[in-house]
Amino acid sequence: MHIEITSANFESEVLKSEKPVLVDFWAEWCGPCRMMAPIIEEIAAERSDIKVGKLNVDEENELANRYQISAIPTVLLFKGGEAVSASVGYKSKEELIKTLLG
């Protein structure tokens, strides 16, 4: 199960997380974001070594701007409070894991 990421919990859930955190920057109106949703959920269900969160860019514009999100879906991998890799646009589950987790 993924975590809803907001400005209220971003620091505790992402920046101070002991585990790496995948954050899916998305919006309701975004078709590719909706196509990625089941993939994000699968990763969340299958991987206990990472945390998975979703951040709605329309509701959390300040956070989207802070990380220079200019296209969605964008998925960032955070480790130790830093964004260490990114994936922009629709990707298959295999591509997403390979791009972000190696």
SULCOR-V853889 format. One record per residue. N is the residue number from 1. RES is the residue in one letter. OMEGA is omega in radians with two decimals (NA if undefined). NEAR is the number of other C-alpha atoms within 12 Angstrom. D_FIRST is the distance of its C-alpha to the first C-alpha in Angstrom with 1 decimal. Layout:
N_RES_OMEGA_NEAR_D_FIRST + N_RES_OMEGA_NEAR_D_FIRST
//
This chain:
1_M_3.14_20_0.0 + 2_H_3.11_27_3.8 + 3_I_3.02_25_6.8 + 4_E_-3.11_25_9.8 + 5_I_3.10_30_12.6 + 6_T_3.09_26_16.0 + 7_S_-3.13_22_19.4 + 8_A_-3.08_15_19.2 + 9_N_-3.06_19_16.3 + 10_F_-3.10_25_16.8 + 11_E_-3.08_19_19.2 + 12_S_-3.07_18_17.4 + 13_E_-3.04_31_13.9 + 14_V_-3.01_36_15.4 + 15_L_-3.11_24_19.1 + 16_K_-3.12_18_19.3 + 17_S_3.05_24_16.3 + 18_E_-3.13_17_17.5 + 19_K_2.95_22_15.1 + 20_P_-3.09_29_15.3 + 21_V_2.98_41_12.9 + 22_L_3.09_45_12.3 + 23_V_3.11_48_12.8 + 24_D_3.06_47_13.1 + 25_F_-2.98_45_16.1 + 26_W_3.03_39_16.4 + 27_A_-3.14_27_18.3 + 28_E_-3.01_20_18.5 + 29_W_-3.02_14_21.8 + 30_C_3.14_21_21.0 + 31_G_3.11_15_21.2 + 32_P_3.10_24_20.0 + 33_C_3.13_29_16.9 + 34_R_3.10_24_16.2 + 35_M_-3.13_22_17.0 + 36_M_-3.04_32_14.6 + 37_A_3.14_33_11.5 + 38_P_3.12_21_10.9 + 39_I_3.12_27_11.7 + 40_I_3.13_38_9.2 + 41_E_3.11_24_6.4 + 42_E_3.13_20_8.5 + 43_I_3.13_30_8.9 + 44_A_-3.11_26_5.4 + 45_A_-3.01_18_5.8 + 46_E_-2.99_17_9.4 + 47_R_3.10_20_10.1 + 48_S_-3.11_16_10.3 + 49_D_3.12_16_13.1 + 50_I_2.99_29_11.4 + 51_K_3.12_34_9.1 + 52_V_3.13_36_7.7 + 53_G_3.08_34_8.7 + 54_K_-3.12_42_10.4 + 55_L_-3.14_40_14.0 + 56_N_-3.05_31_16.2 + 57_V_3.11_34_19.6 + 58_D_-3.13_19_21.6 + 59_E_-3.07_20_20.4 + 60_E_-3.07_24_20.3 + 61_N_-3.12_20_23.4 + 62_E_3.12_18_24.7 + 63_L_3.10_26_21.7 + 64_A_3.11_31_22.0 + 65_N_-3.13_15_25.7 + 66_R_-3.12_13_25.4 + 67_Y_3.03_25_23.7 + 68_Q_3.11_18_26.0 + 69_I_-3.12_29_23.6 + 70_S_3.10_18_26.2 + 71_A_3.10_23_24.4 + 72_I_-0.02_34_20.9 + 73_P_2.96_35_18.5 + 74_T_3.09_37_18.8 + 75_V_3.10_44_16.3 + 76_L_3.02_38_17.4 + 77_L_3.10_37_16.8 + 78_F_3.02_32_17.8 + 79_K_3.12_25_19.5 + 80_G_3.10_18_21.5 + 81_G_-3.12_21_21.1 + 82_E_3.02_21_22.5 + 83_A_-3.04_23_21.3 + 84_V_3.05_21_22.5 + 85_S_-3.06_24_21.7 + 86_A_3.03_33_20.9 + 87_S_-3.12_30_20.4 + 88_V_3.13_28_21.9 + 89_G_-3.13_27_21.7 + 90_Y_3.04_28_20.1 + 91_K_3.00_27_19.6 + 92_S_3.12_21_18.7 + 93_K_-3.12_24_15.9 + 94_E_3.13_16_18.8 + 95_E_-3.12_19_20.4 + 96_L_3.14_29_17.5 + 97_I_-3.14_26_16.9 + 98_K_-3.12_15_20.7 + 99_T_-3.00_21_21.2 + 100_L_-3.01_29_18.8 + 101_L_3.08_25_18.4 + 102_G_NA_12_21.8
//
